[in-house]
Amino acid sequence: MTHPLTITLQGELTVTADGQTVALPASRKARAVLGYLAATGRPVRRERLCEMFWDLPDDPRGSLRWALSKLRQVVDHDGTRRIIADRERVELCLDATQVALRDIWVRLFDDPPIIPPPELRAMAEHFERPFLEGLDAAGTEIFQSWLASERDNVHVMHLNILRRLALHPEITLDEAVRWARLWQDHAPLQTDPARGLAQTLARSGRLEEARAFEKAFTDDMLQAGLIIDGPLMPTDLSPELTDARSPEPREPASRRMLRKQTIGFCRTPDGVRIAHAKVGDGPPLVKAANWLNHLELDWNSPIWGGTFEACAAGRTFIRYDERGNGLSDWDVDEISFDAFVRDLETVVDAYGLERFPLLGISQGAAVCVEYAARHPGRVSGLVLIAGYATGWRIGASTEEQARREAVLTLTRHGWGTSNPAYRHIFSQTFMPDSAPEDLAWFDEFQRQCTSPENAVRFQEAFGDIDVRESLSKVTAPTIVFHARNDHRISIDQGRELAIGIAGAEFVPLDSKNHILLGHEPAWLECVQKTDAFLEAIAD
């Protein structure tokens, strides 16, 4: 399908009509507005646009009207009305418009097959320049935070493409080495790209170069205080590793399985795009979203990887990024508990599930409870971990509420910065018994998952959660796990959750962690008892 209008977001923003470049407004703010509308691809509140691009005491609404009038001259060249605006919202209609970056996104993450090398090479060329280059200071701090987050997401896409090229079975080893070098250059302190380069060098017969690179990478990681997840190459190199016919570096079967997740998108009744993923075969297990999610970044992570692998063993494991974070839409009108429940409803309906068990962790437990109360015939069982029935604004002490409000202030001012201290507040209470490198990973992961504004909105929404009246309406078999010394949510809150659900089993765990980690006995106990519970309730 050809489009009369093409918008390019990588490098300097450009618009071409029927192959000819269209002159853009001289105003950087107007160009940034166009870039934002093209990247989001959905209606945006006028208030939101004013906040992102104009500071008071300017006339933000008047400035926005002027910018839209200039942009209409650019995008409505063929008589097609592409900028749709009313008194409340503004949208760039993409029906007759191509935005290359969005097309690549869909191709990579919407149930992708093995993409042919020529197509991947063309994708890689698209990422040679920064996203919306030259527009860094075109708006307020809100726009700058959004731009930084989008560039992080684009960086993830670029790494995905480079990985596919480096490991592609139809690419020669010499070319594979070149792509593997680029992959590692763009993620110099990540183990997977380094392992890909070392093993690609070894397969191409350049063993000494591979060993030299492995030593240099190990030294760099040690100097940075980071831990390598296993050696880059086996100590005993087998013929398979150096065989030029071998299409990919060998790696654990679990990692190969985890890479087969299928990512798709659906829309909620209020128009929010929700990203969802599934992996595995067998009866379904649906996980409600929790703080925070990113379907791609957390899949092979040191925090969630083992848990997700266990969930997918013998089952079709389904999870999603709720509104405001991850791969789902960030710019949304509503972030609330009711919206979280609607997100879950939308995802299970998109998969056509009739009856299924739900897994809820932290605030996801309350979402599962509310869903089960509203749809008792569809839920076959509940697995609730580290959950609670009431948020921090309800029943908490004055001191606790003051502490939470102080954290909100810190989040507003420091979340999007490179200083991890602002996010470390959460990391330390979530996982006090984790290794320093895992805390560092989680600090950075949180920054990439959502914007400073949404991080605040999430915390405010969590404070208002109250499912106490819904507990008695749950009829599904339920098992509730909670760490005895959870630093985030007290075990009393978990126990009250179990007491309120008729017949629920309560399992206290010997741990301090709000997020259970694969190295601790409590994690294994939780996994084993969950498996037994799901087997017992299987229809």
C-alpha positions in Angstrom: 0.0 0.0 0.0 1.4 3.4 -1.0 0.7 6.6 0.9 0.7 10.1 -0.6 2.3 11.5 2.6 5.3 10.1 4.5 6.6 11.4 7.8 10.1 10.4 8.9 10.9 10.7 12.7 14.5 9.4 12.7 17.0 12.2 12.2 15.5 15.6 11.4 11.7 15.5 11.1 10.8 15.4 7.4 7.6 15.2 5.4 7.4 14.1 1.8 4.4 14.2 -0.5 4.4 12.1 -3.6 8.2 11.7 -3.3 8.9 15.5 -2.9 10.1 17.0 0.4 7.6 19.5 1.9 8.8 22.7 3.6 8.1 22.6 7.3 7.3 25.7 9.5 10.3 27.6 10.8 9.0 27.2 14.3 10.7 24.4 16.1 7.7 24.1 18.5 5.3 23.6 15.5 7.7 20.9 14.1 7.9 19.2 17.5 4.1 19.2 17.8 3.9 17.4 14.4 6.5 14.9 15.5 4.7 14.2 18.8 1.3 13.7 17.0 2.9 11.4 14.4 4.7 9.3 17.1 1.7 8.9 19.3 -0.8 8.3 16.6 -3.8 8.9 18.7 -6.0 11.9 19.9 -4.2 14.2 22.4 -5.8 16.6 24.8 -5.2 20.3 23.9 -4.2 20.9 27.6 -1.6 18.2 27.2 -0.1 19.8 24.1 -0.1 23.2 25.8 1.7 21.8 28.8 4.3 20.1 26.7 5.2 23.0 24.5 4.4 26.4 26.0 5.1 27.9 29.4 2.9 30.5 31.1 2.5 33.5 30.9 2.4 32.9 27.1 -0.9 32.2 25.5 -0.6 28.4 25.1 -4.0 27.8 23.4 -3.4 30.7 21.0 0.1 29.4 20.3 -1.3 25.9 19.7 -3.9 27.2 17.3 -1.2 29.0 15.3 1.0 25.9 15.2 -1.9 23.8 13.9 -2.7 26.3 11.2 0.9 26.1 10.0 0.9 22.3 10.2 -2.3 22.0 8.2 -0.5 23.7 5.3 2.1 20.9 5.4 0.0 17.8 5.9 -3.3 18.7 4.1 -1.6 19.3 0.8 -3.7 16.9 -1.3 -7.1 18.0 0.1 -7.1 15.2 2.7 -7.9 16.5 6.2 -5.2 14.9 8.4 -5.2 17.2 11.5 -8.5 16.6 13.2 -9.2 19.0 16.1 -12.1 20.0 18.2 -12.3 22.1 21.4 -10.8 19.3 23.5 -8.5 17.1 21.4 -6.1 17.1 18.5 -5.3 14.1 16.3 -3.1 13.5 13.3 -5.1 11.0 11.1 -2.7 8.4 9.8 -5.1 6.6 7.4 -3.4 8.1 4.3 -0.1 8.7 5.9 3.0 6.6 6.4 5.2 6.9 9.5 8.1 4.6 8.9 9.0 4.2 12.6 5.5 3.0 13.5 5.6 0.5 10.5 8.9 -0.9 11.8 7.4 -1.2 15.3 4.4 -3.2 14.1 6.7 -5.4 11.9 9.0 -6.3 14.8 6.5 -6.9 17.5 3.2 -7.9 16.0 3.7 -11.7 15.8 6.9 -11.3 13.6 8.2 -14.1 11.4 11.8 -14.4 10.4 12.3 -11.1 8.6 14.4 -11.4 5.4 17.9 -9.8 5.6 17.2 -7.1 3.0 14.3 -5.8 5.0 16.3 -5.9 8.2 19.2 -4.0 6.6 16.8 -1.3 5.5 15.4 -1.0 9.0 18.9 -0.7 10.4 19.7 2.2 8.1 16.6 4.0 9.4 18.2 4.2 12.9 21.5 5.8 12.0 20.3 9.2 13.3 18.6 10.2 16.6 14.8 10.3 17.0 13.5 13.8 16.3 17.0 15.1 16.0 17.4 18.8 16.8 14.1 19.2 18.8 15.5 18.5 22.3 14.7 22.0 23.6 11.6 22.6 21.6 9.2 22.2 24.5 8.9 22.2 28.3 10.4 19.6 30.7 7.4 17.4 30.1 8.2 17.2 26.3 11.9 16.6 27.1 11.0 13.7 29.4 8.7 12.2 26.8 11.4 12.6 24.1 14.0 10.9 26.3 11.7 8.0 27.0 10.8 7.6 23.3 14.5 7.6 22.4 15.0 4.8 24.9 12.2 2.8 23.2 13.7 3.5 19.8 17.1 2.3 21.1 15.4 -1.0 22.2 14.0 -1.3 18.6 17.4 -0.7 17.1 19.0 -3.3 19.3 16.3 -5.8 18.4 17.1 -5.3 14.7 20.9 -5.6 15.2 20.4 -8.8 17.1 18.2 -10.3 14.4 20.9 -9.4 11.8 23.8 -10.7 13.9 22.0 -14.1 14.5 20.2 -14.4 11.1 20.7 -17.9 9.5 20.7 -16.4 6.0 23.5 -14.0 6.6 27.2 -14.8 5.9 29.5 -15.1 8.9 31.6 -12.1 7.8 28.4 -9.9 7.6 27.2 -11.4 10.9 30.4 -10.3 12.6 29.8 -6.7 11.3 26.3 -6.6 12.7 27.3 -8.2 16.0 29.9 -5.5 16.4 27.3 -2.8 15.9 25.0 -4.6 18.3 27.7 -4.6 21.0 28.8 -1.0 20.2 25.2 0.2 20.9 25.0 -1.8 24.2 28.6 -1.9 25.4 27.8 -3.2 29.0 25.1 -5.7 28.1 26.1 -9.4 28.2 23.8 -10.7 25.4 25.4 -8.5 22.6 28.9 -9.3 23.9 28.1 -13.0 23.9 26.7 -12.7 20.4 29.9 -11.0 19.1 32.3 -13.4 20.9 30.5 -16.5 19.6 30.1 -15.0 16.1 33.8 -14.3 15.9 34.5 -17.9 17.1 32.1 -19.4 14.5 33.9 -17.5 11.8 37.2 -19.1 12.9 38.6 -16.0 14.6 39.1 -17.7 18.0 42.0 -15.5 19.2 40.1 -12.3 18.4 37.0 -13.8 20.2 39.1 -14.6 23.3 40.7 -11.2 23.3 37.3 -9.5 23.1 36.0 -11.7 25.9 38.9 -10.6 28.2 38.5 -6.9 27.4 34.7 -7.1 28.0 35.2 -8.9 31.3 37.7 -6.3 32.4 35.4 -3.4 31.4 32.5 -5.0 33.4 34.6 -5.6 36.5 35.8 -2.0 36.3 32.2 -0.8 36.1 31.3 -3.0 39.1 28.9 -5.2 37.0 28.5 -9.0 37.0 28.6 -11.1 33.8 25.8 -13.6 33.4 28.1 -16.6 32.7 31.0 -16.8 30.3 30.7 -15.3 26.8 32.0 -18.6 25.2 32.2 -22.2 26.5 35.7 -23.0 27.9 35.7 -26.2 25.8 34.9 -25.0 22.2 33.0 -27.7 20.4 33.1 -28.1 16.6 29.5 -26.9 16.5 30.5 -23.5 17.8 33.1 -23.0 15.1 31.1 -24.6 12.3 30.3 -21.9 9.7 27.0 -23.7 9.1 25.8 -23.0 12.7 23.2 -20.2 12.3 23.2 -18.8 15.9 25.4 -18.9 19.0 24.2 -21.7 21.3 22.5 -20.6 24.4 20.3 -22.1 27.2 17.0 -23.6 26.0 15.1 -21.3 28.4 16.4 -18.2 26.6 15.4 -19.6 23.2 11.9 -20.1 24.6 11.6 -16.7 26.1 12.5 -15.0 22.8 9.4 -16.6 21.2 7.0 -14.4 23.0 4.4 -12.9 20.6 3.6 -9.2 21.2 0.4 -7.7 19.9 -1.9 -4.7 20.6 -5.5 -4.0 21.4 -7.6 -0.9 22.2 -9.6 -0.2 25.4 -13.1 1.4 25.1 -11.5 4.8 25.8 -9.1 4.4 22.9 -5.9 3.5 24.7 -3.6 1.1 23.0 -2.5 -1.8 25.3 0.4 -4.0 24.4 0.1 -7.7 25.3 2.2 -10.8 25.0 1.8 -14.6 25.1 4.3 -17.5 25.1 4.1 -21.2 25.6 1.4 -23.8 24.9 -1.3 -25.3 27.1 -4.1 -23.9 29.3 -4.0 -20.1 29.8 -2.5 -18.2 32.8 -3.1 -14.5 32.7 -1.0 -12.1 34.7 -2.4 -8.7 35.7 0.0 -5.7 35.3 1.9 -4.4 38.3 4.5 -1.7 39.0 6.1 -1.3 36.4 6.1 -3.4 33.2 7.8 -3.4 29.8 7.0 -6.5 27.7 10.4 -6.5 26.0 12.8 -5.2 28.6 11.6 -7.4 31.5 11.3 -10.7 29.5 14.9 -11.9 29.9 15.7 -9.7 32.9 17.5 -10.8 36.1 14.4 -9.8 38.1 11.5 -11.3 36.2 13.0 -13.7 33.7 12.9 -16.8 35.9 9.4 -16.1 37.2 8.0 -15.7 33.7 9.8 -18.8 32.5 8.1 -20.8 35.3 4.7 -19.3 34.5 5.1 -20.3 30.8 6.1 -23.9 31.6 3.3 -26.1 30.3 0.9 -23.1 29.9 0.0 -20.3 27.5 1.3 -17.4 29.6 -0.4 -14.0 28.9 0.7 -10.7 30.3 0.4 -7.0 29.3 1.7 -3.5 29.9 -1.1 -1.5 31.4 -1.8 2.1 30.2 0.9 4.7 31.0 3.9 2.4 30.8 5.9 -0.1 28.8 4.9 -0.6 25.2 1.3 0.6 25.8 0.2 4.2 25.3 1.8 6.7 27.8 -0.2 9.8 27.0 -3.6 8.8 28.4 -6.4 10.8 30.1 -7.0 8.4 32.9 -4.7 6.4 35.2 -6.9 4.9 37.9 -7.8 1.6 39.5 -11.0 1.3 37.4 -8.9 1.9 34.3 -6.5 -0.8 35.3 -9.4 -3.3 35.6 -10.7 -2.2 32.2 -7.2 -2.8 30.7 -7.3 -6.4 32.0 -10.9 -6.9 30.7 -9.7 -5.7 27.2 -6.8 -8.0 27.1 -8.6 -11.2 28.0 -11.4 -10.3 25.6 -8.9 -9.8 22.8 -7.7 -13.3 23.4 -11.2 -14.7 23.5 -10.7 -16.4 26.8 -13.8 -17.9 28.4 -12.4 -19.3 31.7 -8.9 -18.9 33.1 -6.8 -18.4 36.3 -5.4 -15.0 37.1 -2.0 -14.1 38.6 -1.7 -10.8 40.5 1.4 -9.4 42.1 1.4 -6.3 44.3 -1.4 -3.9 43.1 -2.1 -6.5 40.4 -3.7 -8.6 43.1 -6.4 -6.0 43.7 -7.0 -5.8 40.0 -7.5 -9.6 39.9 -9.8 -9.5 42.9 -12.0 -6.8 41.3 -12.1 -8.6 38.0 -13.1 -11.9 39.7 -15.8 -10.1 41.6 -17.2 -8.6 38.4 -16.8 -11.7 36.3 -17.2 -14.7 38.6 -18.0 -17.2 35.8 -14.8 -16.5 33.9 -12.2 -16.9 36.7 -11.2 -20.4 37.5 -8.7 -19.4 40.2 -6.6 -16.6 41.8 -2.9 -16.6 42.6 -2.1 -13.4 44.6 1.4 -12.5 45.6 2.4 -9.6 47.9 -1.0 -8.1 47.4 -3.2 -5.7 49.4 -6.9 -4.7 49.5 -6.5 -1.0 50.4 -4.0 1.6 49.1 -1.7 3.8 51.1 -4.2 6.7 51.5 -6.7 4.3 53.3 -6.0 3.4 56.9 -2.4 4.3 56.8 -0.8 6.2 59.6 -0.2 10.0 59.3 3.5 9.3 59.2 3.2 6.8 56.4 1.0 9.1 54.4 3.5 11.9 54.8 6.3 9.6 53.7 4.4 8.6 50.6 3.7 12.2 49.7 7.4 13.0 50.1 8.2 10.2 47.7 5.7 11.7 45.2 7.6 15.0 45.3 10.9 13.3 44.7 9.5 11.4 41.8 8.2 14.5 40.2 11.6 16.2 40.2 14.0 13.3 39.8 12.5 10.3 38.0 13.6 11.2 34.5 17.2 12.1 35.5 20.3 9.9 35.1 20.7 9.9 38.9 19.2 6.5 40.0 18.8 7.7 43.6 15.2 8.8 43.0 14.2 5.4 41.7 16.4 3.5 44.2 13.8 4.3 46.8 11.5 1.8 45.2 14.2 -0.7 44.3 15.5 -1.0 47.9 12.0 -1.6 49.3 11.0 -4.0 46.6 14.1 -6.2 46.8 16.2 -5.5 50.0 17.9 -8.9 49.6 18.9 -8.5 46.0 22.4 -8.2 44.6 23.7 -4.7 43.8 23.8 -5.3 40.1 20.1 -6.4 40.2 19.1 -3.2 42.0 21.1 -1.2 39.4 19.2 -3.0 36.6 15.9 -2.3 38.3 16.7 1.4 38.8 17.3 1.9 35.1 14.4 -0.4 34.1 12.0 1.8 36.0 13.2 4.9 34.2 12.7 3.3 30.8 9.2 2.0 31.7 7.4 5.3 32.2 7.6 9.1 32.4 8.0 11.1 35.6 4.5 12.4 35.3 3.0 8.9 35.0 5.2 7.5 37.8 3.4 10.1 40.0 0.0 9.3 38.6 0.5 5.6 39.2 1.5 6.1 42.9 -1.5 8.4 43.4 -3.8 5.8 41.8 -2.4 3.0 44.1 -3.2 5.1 47.1 -6.9 5.1 46.3 -7.3 1.3 45.8 -10.0 -0.3 47.9 -11.4 -3.7 47.1 -12.6 -4.6 50.6 -16.2 -4.9 49.5 -15.2 -7.0 46.5 -13.3 -9.7 48.5 -16.5 -11.4 49.7 -17.8 -11.5 46.1 -14.9 -13.7 44.9 -16.0 -17.3 44.4 -12.9 -18.7 42.6 -10.4 -20.8 44.5 -7.7 -18.5 45.8 -4.1 -18.9 47.1 -2.4 -15.9 48.7 1.4 -15.7 49.1 3.1 -13.0 51.2 6.7 -12.5 52.5 6.9 -12.4 56.3 9.2 -9.4 56.2 8.0 -7.7 53.0 9.5 -4.1 53.2 6.9 -2.7 50.9 3.6 -4.2 51.9 3.2 -5.7 55.4 2.2 -9.3 55.8 -0.8 -8.2 57.8 -2.2 -6.6 54.6 -1.7 -9.9 52.7 -3.3 -11.8 55.5 -6.4 -9.5 55.5 -6.6 -10.1 51.7 -6.8 -13.9 52.3 -9.2 -13.5 55.3 -11.7 -11.5 53.1 -11.9 -14.2 50.4 -13.9 -17.3 51.4 -11.8 -20.4 51.5 -8.6 -18.7 50.5 -5.3 -20.4 51.4 -2.7 -18.1 53.0 1.0 -19.0 52.5 3.6 -17.0 54.4 7.1 -17.0 52.9 10.5 -16.5 54.5 11.7 -13.5 52.6 12.1 -9.7 52.9 11.5 -9.1 49.2 8.3 -7.7 47.8 9.4 -9.1 44.4 10.5 -12.7 44.9 13.8 -13.5 43.3 14.8 -16.8 41.7 17.8 -17.4 44.0 15.8 -17.5 47.3 14.0 -20.6 48.7 10.8 -18.6 49.1 10.6 -18.2 45.3 10.9 -21.9 44.7 8.2 -22.6 47.3 5.9 -20.1 45.7 6.5 -21.6 42.2 5.9 -25.2 43.4 2.8 -24.4 45.4 1.4 -22.3 42.5 2.0 -25.2 40.1 0.1 -27.6 42.5 -2.7 -25.1 42.9 -3.2 -24.6 39.2 -3.1 -28.3 38.5 -5.8 -28.9 41.2 -8.2 -26.2 39.8 -7.7 -27.2 36.2 -11.1 -27.6 34.5 
